[in-house]
């Protein structure tokens, strides 16, 4: 059995055709489920993007957090790709994402 990565995202809406990732977190564990590393990255929403009010409530977010985060959406996804590459080869599993979240990633 290989190492595993369990990841989850938070988006600014429920519609994958129009939503953007605003936060992505992951934990890397070995075959004995001992934590090797973890991260949580948060980004600004892309310019012109309007978040759904429901998503703000679910993610416990607000407009300030979505517009003033340090990383852009592109920068965050670049950091995620670097970290996931460092953690490979591993088995990657998303939290509650079957059929909904992968199109965002």
PyMOL commands that set and color helices and strands:
alter all, ss='L'
color gray80, all
select helices_A, chain A and resi 53-58+63-68+73-86
alter helices_A, ss='H'
color red, helices_A
select strands_A, chain A and resi 4-11+21-29+35-42+91-94
alter strands_A, ss='S'
color yellow, strands_A
deselect
rebuild
show_as cartoon
